[in-house]
C-alpha cells in the first residue's frame, strides 16, 4: 500500500472518530439538561398545554429530563419549588396567568431561563415588556388573541349584537386585561358593555340573571371560575335564547354557542420549540419571541345554534369548525 493511500485511510478514520466524539458529546450534553414544568391550581387549559409540550419535547429533545409539579396547592408551594429549580435545573416552565404574574413580580431576574404558557398577555401580566424581543430571562407562549380579532369573529357570527355582558372572576390576573380589551372594542363598535365580576358561582349566576334581559350576548372570559361553571351560565342564558361566546377553548364542545381560541396543544408544542431553542441550542432569549397562535380556531356548536334559532352567516360557517 502506498504512503499516500495509507495517509488517506488515516485521515478518513480520524474524521470518523471525530464525528463520533462530537455526536457522543452532544447527546451527553443534551442528557444533562433538566427543565421543570409547574403550575398552581387545577386547570384544564394547563393540562392541554402540558400535553402538547410533552409531545413536543419527546419529538425535539427526548434526552432532556422533565420534572413536573402539577396542580400545586398554593403560590407558596410554587415559590419554594421555583427557588430550588433555579439552582437545580436548566429552565423553568411556569404555566397559567398566575405563573406569568409571579415571574413578573420577582425582585430580581431569574437565574435560569423561564417560560410562560397557558396564560394571558404576558406584557399585561408584567412578565415581559416586548413580546417580539423579550428583554430578560423570560419568554414562552400565550393564548392571548388581540381583541380586534376577537370582535371581528363576534360581529361576523352575531352581526346584530348591540349589547354584551362579560363574565369574569374577581381577583383573577386575566380579569383586568379582558375588561379593558372588551370595553375598548365595545366603544369602537358602539356596543353596550356590561359585566359581572364574581367571587363565587352564586354571584356569577345571580349576576347573569340580572343581565340576561339587558344583553344580546354573554362573553365567557378565560378566568377559572367562569370556565368551570359554563353549565350554570347556560342555565340562565339558554332559556332566554341568549348565545354565549367564549374567549377560551374547549367551551363550544361543552355548550357555548361559539368560541375563538388558541389551540392549547399546538401552543404546548410551540412552547417546546422555544425551550429547545433556549435550553438546548443556547439561543439568547431576546431572539426567541413570545409565540401566539396566529390562526386561532373559530368553533361553532351546531346543536346550540339550532336550539336558539340563530342564523349564522354562510361565510362564517365555511371557515369555522362545527361541533355538535
Secondary structure in CASP SS format (residue, H / E / C, confidence):
PFRMAT SS
TARGET T0000
AUTHOR 0000-0000-0000
METHOD secondary structure of the structure
MODEL  1
X C 1.00
X C 1.00
X H 1.00
X H 1.00
X H 1.00
X H 1.00
X H 1.00
X H 1.00
X H 1.00
X H 1.00
X H 1.00
X H 1.00
X H 1.00
X H 1.00
X H 1.00
X H 1.00
X H 1.00
X H 1.00
X H 1.00
X H 1.00
X H 1.00
X H 1.00
X H 1.00
X H 1.00
X H 1.00
X H 1.00
X H 1.00
X H 1.00
X H 1.00
X H 1.00
X H 1.00
X C 1.00
X C 1.00
X E 1.00
X E 1.00
X E 1.00
X E 1.00
X E 1.00
X E 1.00
X E 1.00
X C 1.00
X C 1.00
X C 1.00
X H 1.00
X H 1.00
X H 1.00
X H 1.00
X H 1.00
X H 1.00
X H 1.00
X H 1.00
X H 1.00
X H 1.00
X H 1.00
X H 1.00
X H 1.00
X H 1.00
X H 1.00
X H 1.00
X H 1.00
X C 1.00
X C 1.00
X C 1.00
X C 1.00
X E 1.00
X E 1.00
X E 1.00
X E 1.00
X E 1.00
X E 1.00
X E 1.00
X E 1.00
X C 1.00
X C 1.00
X H 1.00
X H 1.00
X H 1.00
X H 1.00
X H 1.00
X H 1.00
X H 1.00
X H 1.00
X H 1.00
X H 1.00
X H 1.00
X H 1.00
X H 1.00
X H 1.00
X C 1.00
X C 1.00
X E 1.00
X E 1.00
X E 1.00
X E 1.00
X E 1.00
X C 1.00
X H 1.00
X H 1.00
X H 1.00
X H 1.00
X H 1.00
X H 1.00
X H 1.00
X H 1.00
X C 1.00
X C 1.00
X C 1.00
X C 1.00
X C 1.00
X C 1.00
X C 1.00
X C 1.00
X E 1.00
X E 1.00
X E 1.00
X E 1.00
X E 1.00
X C 1.00
X C 1.00
X C 1.00
X C 1.00
X C 1.00
X C 1.00
X C 1.00
X C 1.00
X C 1.00
X C 1.00
X C 1.00
X C 1.00
X C 1.00
X C 1.00
X C 1.00
X C 1.00
X C 1.00
X C 1.00
X C 1.00
X C 1.00
X E 1.00
X E 1.00
X E 1.00
X E 1.00
X E 1.00
X C 1.00
X C 1.00
X C 1.00
X C 1.00
X H 1.00
X H 1.00
X H 1.00
X H 1.00
X H 1.00
X H 1.00
X H 1.00
X H 1.00
X H 1.00
X H 1.00
X H 1.00
X C 1.00
X C 1.00
X C 1.00
X C 1.00
X C 1.00
X E 1.00
X E 1.00
X E 1.00
X E 1.00
X E 1.00
X E 1.00
X E 1.00
X C 1.00
X C 1.00
X C 1.00
X C 1.00
X C 1.00
X H 1.00
X H 1.00
X H 1.00
X H 1.00
X H 1.00
X H 1.00
X H 1.00
X H 1.00
X H 1.00
X H 1.00
X H 1.00
X H 1.00
X H 1.00
X H 1.00
X H 1.00
X C 1.00
X C 1.00
X E 1.00
X E 1.00
X E 1.00
X E 1.00
X E 1.00
X E 1.00
X E 1.00
X C 1.00
X C 1.00
X H 1.00
X H 1.00
X H 1.00
X H 1.00
X H 1.00
X H 1.00
X H 1.00
X H 1.00
X H 1.00
X H 1.00
X H 1.00
X C 1.00
X C 1.00
X C 1.00
X C 1.00
X C 1.00
X E 1.00
X E 1.00
X E 1.00
X E 1.00
X C 1.00
X C 1.00
X C 1.00
X H 1.00
X H 1.00
X H 1.00
X H 1.00
X H 1.00
X C 1.00
X H 1.00
X H 1.00
X H 1.00
X H 1.00
X H 1.00
X H 1.00
X H 1.00
X H 1.00
X C 1.00
X C 1.00
X C 1.00
X C 1.00
X C 1.00
X E 1.00
X E 1.00
X E 1.00
X E 1.00
X C 1.00
X C 1.00
X C 1.00
X C 1.00
X C 1.00
X H 1.00
X H 1.00
X H 1.00
X C 1.00
X C 1.00
X C 1.00
X E 1.00
X E 1.00
X E 1.00
X E 1.00
X C 1.00
X C 1.00
X H 1.00
X H 1.00
X H 1.00
X H 1.00
X H 1.00
X H 1.00
X H 1.00
X H 1.00
X H 1.00
X H 1.00
X H 1.00
X H 1.00
X H 1.00
X H 1.00
X H 1.00
X H 1.00
X H 1.00
X C 1.00
X C 1.00
X C 1.00
X C 1.00
X H 1.00
X H 1.00
X H 1.00
X C 1.00
X C 1.00
X C 1.00
X E 1.00
X E 1.00
X C 1.00
X C 1.00
X C 1.00
X C 1.00
X E 1.00
X E 1.00
X E 1.00
X E 1.00
X E 1.00
X H 1.00
X H 1.00
X H 1.00
X H 1.00
X H 1.00
X H 1.00
X C 1.00
X C 1.00
X C 1.00
X C 1.00
X C 1.00
X C 1.00
X H 1.00
X H 1.00
X H 1.00
X H 1.00
X H 1.00
X H 1.00
X C 1.00
X E 1.00
X E 1.00
X E 1.00
X C 1.00
END
